[in-house]
Amino acid sequence: MSCRTQTASKDRASTPEGGSRARVVLVTGMSGAGKTTALKALEDMDYEAVDNVPLSLLNSLVAPVRRGAPDFRRPMAIGVDIRTRDFGVEPFLDAIDSLRAVDGVDVRVLFLDCDDVVLSRRYEETRRRHPLAGDRPVPDGIDHERTLVAPLLDLADLVVDTSELAPGALKHILQGHLGHSTGLTIFVTSFSYRHGLPRMADLVFDVRFLANPFYRPELKDLDGRDPAVADFISSDGGFGQFFDGVTGLLEPLLPRYVEEGKSYLTIAVGCTGGRHRSVFVAEALARWLEALGRTVQVRHRDLAE
């Protein structure tokens, strides 16, 4: 799973004269990967969202969204995929080039990807037919589509793999990359190694070396947000040195990420069960980042609420 931005997209955010450009996000990717969810999230972020616009109408839809047009100040999100009328990869690539030539418009391509097994399961659960499968099995349609849209993946400004993302987590990621806030948004998540690494993680820290509260009967049913668990973990002789090392690593990196144009950073902290040690360290790390004035979001992926 990947989530990446191309720093070239940052440069398109301003005109040669220094004025701001109106933003247009083209939302595309694999069918079933969450285009509708992404459009709803962008709409909540004050984008004007439009889905399944025929390629032949894209230019006429976007052309008025130019600098100085008072009726088109809101950013726009447009859904385009293989189900779009008159869709073709080459025509879509041509349309993107054409839109990027429109004066005063910052066009970005968001590609939503997903693991093939997860896509198959989503189609099976909803009992919907893949648009390219016809009478063939769903995996055949997915294979065909992946080959077809590969050129779009290569040119995307932002690629988000939704395989293990809840709608709220996807919205957080889009807010970090495409929201109106400036600077670096940091997403800190705890997780259990039993359930695998978070695919969106940029940096991963393993805290399984710390004393495990699970083996203390009075702490077993609590989680890392409880003061008793926090006291137990922080009293481990190795915790202080570890935490100082992590923060010492991060502090000089954060401004460099900003200089690079990175708008979203995901830090994952893992332990065996994803309930005690990783939760405590993720919370502590989030507080440290907030004290630095950073914008931070926290999620505990494998903690049963």
C-alpha positions as CSV (number, residue, x, y, z in Angstrom):
1,M,0.0,0.0,0.0
2,S,1.3,3.4,-0.8
3,C,0.5,7.0,-0.4
4,R,2.7,9.4,-2.3
5,T,2.8,12.9,-3.6
6,Q,4.9,14.3,-6.4
7,T,6.5,17.6,-5.4
8,A,5.9,19.0,-8.9
9,S,2.2,19.4,-7.9
10,K,3.2,21.9,-5.2
11,D,4.7,24.2,-7.9
12,R,1.4,24.3,-9.8
13,A,-0.3,25.8,-6.8
14,S,0.8,29.3,-7.7
15,T,0.8,31.3,-10.9
16,P,3.9,33.0,-12.3
17,E,2.5,36.3,-11.0
18,G,2.3,34.9,-7.5
19,G,-1.5,34.6,-7.4
20,S,-3.3,31.5,-6.2
21,R,-4.8,29.0,-8.6
22,A,-8.2,27.4,-8.5
23,R,-7.8,23.7,-7.6
24,V,-9.3,20.9,-9.6
25,V,-8.9,17.3,-8.4
26,L,-9.5,14.5,-10.8
27,V,-10.5,11.4,-8.8
28,T,-9.8,8.2,-10.6
29,G,-8.4,4.7,-10.0
30,M,-9.6,1.1,-9.6
31,S,-13.3,0.5,-9.6
32,G,-14.4,-0.3,-6.0
33,A,-11.4,1.4,-4.4
34,G,-13.5,4.2,-2.9
35,K,-14.1,6.9,-5.5
36,T,-17.6,7.8,-4.2
37,T,-16.3,7.9,-0.6
38,A,-13.4,10.1,-1.6
39,L,-15.8,12.5,-3.5
40,K,-18.0,12.7,-0.4
41,A,-15.0,13.5,1.8
42,L,-13.8,16.2,-0.6
43,E,-17.3,17.6,-0.7
44,D,-17.2,17.8,3.1
45,M,-13.9,19.7,2.6
46,D,-15.8,22.4,0.6
47,Y,-15.0,21.0,-2.8
48,E,-17.7,21.0,-5.4
49,A,-17.9,17.3,-6.3
50,V,-19.1,16.0,-9.6
51,D,-19.1,12.3,-10.6
52,N,-19.0,10.5,-14.0
53,V,-18.6,13.6,-16.2
54,P,-18.1,12.5,-19.8
55,L,-14.5,13.3,-21.0
56,S,-15.9,15.4,-23.8
57,L,-17.4,17.8,-21.2
58,L,-14.4,18.1,-18.9
59,N,-13.0,21.2,-20.6
60,S,-16.2,23.1,-20.6
61,L,-16.8,22.2,-16.9
62,V,-13.3,23.3,-15.8
63,A,-12.7,26.3,-18.2
64,P,-14.7,28.8,-16.1
65,V,-12.7,27.8,-13.0
66,R,-10.0,30.3,-13.7
67,R,-8.4,33.1,-11.7
68,G,-10.8,36.0,-11.1
69,A,-14.0,34.2,-12.0
70,P,-16.2,35.1,-8.9
71,D,-18.6,32.2,-9.4
72,F,-15.9,29.5,-9.3
73,R,-13.9,30.2,-6.2
74,R,-14.5,26.8,-4.6
75,P,-12.2,23.9,-5.5
76,M,-13.7,21.2,-7.7
77,A,-13.4,17.4,-7.5
78,I,-14.4,15.4,-10.5
79,G,-14.8,11.6,-10.6
80,V,-13.6,9.9,-13.7
81,D,-13.0,6.1,-14.1
82,I,-13.7,3.3,-16.5
83,R,-17.5,3.6,-15.9
84,T,-17.4,7.2,-17.2
85,R,-19.2,7.6,-20.5
86,D,-16.7,7.8,-23.4
87,F,-13.8,6.8,-21.1
88,G,-10.5,5.8,-22.6
89,V,-7.1,6.1,-21.0
90,E,-5.5,7.9,-23.9
91,P,-8.3,10.4,-24.2
92,F,-8.2,10.9,-20.5
93,L,-4.5,11.6,-20.6
94,D,-5.1,14.1,-23.4
95,A,-7.8,15.7,-21.3
96,I,-5.5,16.0,-18.3
97,D,-2.9,17.7,-20.4
98,S,-5.5,20.0,-21.8
99,L,-6.9,21.0,-18.4
100,R,-3.4,21.7,-17.1
101,A,-3.0,24.2,-19.9
102,V,-6.0,26.2,-18.6
103,D,-4.8,29.5,-17.2
104,G,-5.3,29.9,-13.4
105,V,-6.2,26.3,-12.7
106,D,-4.2,23.8,-10.5
107,V,-5.1,20.3,-11.7
108,R,-4.2,17.3,-9.6
109,V,-4.9,13.6,-10.2
110,L,-5.9,11.5,-7.2
111,F,-5.6,7.7,-7.9
112,L,-7.4,5.4,-5.5
113,D,-5.8,1.9,-5.5
114,C,-6.7,-1.2,-3.5
115,D,-5.4,-4.8,-3.1
116,D,-6.9,-7.2,-5.6
117,V,-8.1,-9.6,-2.9
118,V,-9.9,-6.8,-1.1
119,L,-11.5,-5.5,-4.3
120,S,-12.8,-9.0,-5.0
121,R,-14.2,-9.3,-1.5
122,R,-15.9,-5.9,-1.9
123,Y,-17.6,-7.0,-5.1
124,E,-18.7,-10.3,-3.6
125,E,-20.1,-8.7,-0.5
126,T,-22.1,-6.1,-2.4
127,R,-23.0,-8.7,-5.1
128,R,-22.2,-6.1,-7.8
129,R,-20.6,-7.1,-11.1
130,H,-17.2,-5.6,-12.0
131,P,-17.7,-3.3,-15.0
132,L,-15.1,-5.1,-17.1
133,A,-15.8,-8.7,-15.9
134,G,-18.9,-9.4,-18.0
135,D,-19.7,-13.1,-17.5
136,R,-16.1,-13.8,-16.3
137,P,-15.0,-14.0,-12.6
138,V,-14.5,-10.7,-10.8
139,P,-10.6,-11.2,-10.6
140,D,-10.5,-11.3,-14.4
141,G,-12.2,-7.9,-14.6
142,I,-9.8,-6.5,-11.9
143,D,-6.7,-7.8,-13.8
144,H,-8.0,-6.2,-17.0
145,E,-8.7,-2.9,-15.4
146,R,-5.3,-2.7,-13.6
147,T,-3.5,-3.2,-16.9
148,L,-5.8,-0.6,-18.5
149,V,-5.3,2.2,-15.9
150,A,-1.6,1.7,-15.2
151,P,-0.7,4.9,-17.1
152,L,-2.9,6.9,-14.8
153,L,-1.2,5.5,-11.8
154,D,2.2,6.6,-13.2
155,L,1.1,10.2,-13.6
156,A,-1.0,10.6,-10.4
157,D,0.0,13.4,-8.0
158,L,-1.4,11.4,-5.1
159,V,-1.9,7.7,-4.8
160,V,-3.9,6.3,-1.9
161,D,-4.3,2.6,-1.2
162,T,-7.7,2.1,0.5
163,S,-7.2,-1.7,1.3
164,E,-7.4,-1.2,5.0
165,L,-8.8,2.3,5.3
166,A,-12.1,3.1,6.9
167,P,-13.9,6.1,5.4
168,G,-12.8,8.3,8.2
169,A,-9.2,7.5,7.8
170,L,-9.4,8.1,4.0
171,K,-11.0,11.5,4.8
172,H,-8.1,12.4,7.2
173,I,-5.6,11.5,4.5
174,L,-7.3,13.6,1.8
175,Q,-7.6,16.5,4.3
176,G,-3.9,16.3,4.9
177,H,-3.0,16.4,1.2
178,L,-5.9,18.3,-0.4
179,G,-7.4,20.4,2.4
180,H,-7.0,24.1,2.9
181,S,-4.6,23.8,5.8
182,T,-0.9,24.5,5.0
183,G,2.1,22.8,6.3
184,L,2.7,19.2,7.4
185,T,-0.1,17.1,8.8
186,I,1.1,14.1,10.9
187,F,-0.9,11.0,11.3
188,V,0.2,8.7,14.2
189,T,-1.3,5.2,14.4
190,S,-0.8,2.3,16.8
191,F,-1.1,-1.2,15.4
192,S,-0.7,-4.9,16.2
193,Y,1.9,-6.9,14.4
194,R,-0.5,-9.8,14.4
195,H,-2.5,-8.0,11.8
196,G,0.3,-6.7,9.7
197,L,2.0,-3.4,9.1
198,P,-0.1,-0.4,8.2
199,R,0.3,0.0,4.5
200,M,0.2,3.8,4.6
201,A,3.1,4.1,7.1
202,D,6.1,6.3,6.2
203,L,7.9,5.5,9.4
204,V,7.5,2.4,11.6
205,F,8.7,2.0,15.2
206,D,8.6,-1.4,17.0
207,V,8.0,-1.2,20.7
208,R,7.7,-4.9,21.5
209,F,10.9,-4.6,23.5
210,L,9.1,-2.7,26.3
211,A,7.6,-4.5,29.3
212,N,4.2,-5.8,28.4
213,P,1.3,-4.8,30.6
214,F,-0.7,-7.7,29.2
215,Y,1.0,-10.0,31.7
216,R,-0.2,-8.0,34.7
217,P,-3.7,-9.1,35.7
218,E,-4.7,-5.6,36.9
219,L,-3.6,-4.0,33.6
220,K,-4.5,-6.6,31.0
221,D,-8.0,-5.3,30.3
222,L,-6.9,-1.7,30.2
223,D,-5.3,0.0,27.3
224,G,-2.3,2.4,26.7
225,R,-4.4,5.5,27.4
226,D,-5.0,4.5,31.0
227,P,-2.7,6.2,33.5
228,A,-1.9,2.9,35.3
229,V,-0.7,1.4,32.0
230,A,1.2,4.6,31.1
231,D,3.0,4.5,34.5
232,F,3.9,0.9,34.0
233,I,5.4,1.3,30.5
234,S,7.1,4.6,31.3
235,S,8.8,3.0,34.3
236,D,10.6,0.5,31.9
237,G,14.2,1.5,32.0
238,G,14.4,1.4,28.2
239,F,11.5,3.7,27.5
240,G,13.1,7.0,28.2
241,Q,16.2,6.3,26.0
242,F,14.0,5.0,23.2
243,F,11.6,7.9,23.3
244,D,14.4,10.5,23.3
245,G,15.9,8.7,20.4
246,V,12.7,8.7,18.3
247,T,12.0,12.4,19.0
248,G,15.7,13.2,18.4
249,L,15.3,11.5,15.0
250,L,12.0,13.2,14.1
251,E,12.8,16.8,15.2
252,P,15.3,17.6,12.4
253,L,13.4,15.5,9.8
254,L,10.1,17.4,10.1
255,P,11.2,20.7,8.7
256,R,13.0,18.9,5.9
257,Y,9.8,17.1,5.0
258,V,8.1,20.4,4.8
259,E,10.8,21.8,2.5
260,E,10.4,18.8,0.3
261,G,6.8,19.7,-0.1
262,K,5.4,16.7,1.8
263,S,2.0,17.5,3.2
264,Y,1.2,14.3,5.1
265,L,3.4,12.0,7.2
266,T,2.2,8.7,8.7
267,I,4.1,7.4,11.8
268,A,3.2,3.9,12.9
269,V,4.0,2.4,16.3
270,G,3.5,-1.4,16.7
271,C,3.4,-3.9,19.5
272,T,2.1,-7.5,19.8
273,G,-1.5,-6.9,20.5
274,G,-1.9,-3.2,19.5
275,R,-3.6,-2.4,22.9
276,H,-1.0,-1.3,25.5
277,R,2.6,-0.4,24.5
278,S,1.9,0.9,21.0
279,V,-1.1,2.9,22.1
280,F,0.8,4.5,24.9
281,V,3.8,5.4,22.8
282,A,1.6,6.7,19.9
283,E,-0.3,9.0,22.4
284,A,3.0,10.2,23.9
285,L,4.4,10.9,20.5
286,A,1.3,12.8,19.4
287,R,1.5,15.0,22.5
288,W,5.2,15.7,21.8
289,L,4.4,16.6,18.2
290,E,1.5,18.9,19.3
291,A,3.9,20.6,21.7
292,L,6.1,21.5,18.7
293,G,3.1,23.1,17.1
294,R,2.5,20.3,14.6
295,T,-0.9,19.3,13.3
296,V,-1.5,15.8,14.5
297,Q,-4.1,13.1,14.1
298,V,-4.1,9.9,16.2
299,R,-5.7,6.5,15.4
300,H,-5.4,3.2,17.2
301,R,-6.0,0.8,14.3
302,D,-6.3,-2.5,16.3
303,L,-7.7,-1.2,19.6
304,A,-11.3,-2.4,20.1
305,E,-13.2,0.6,21.4
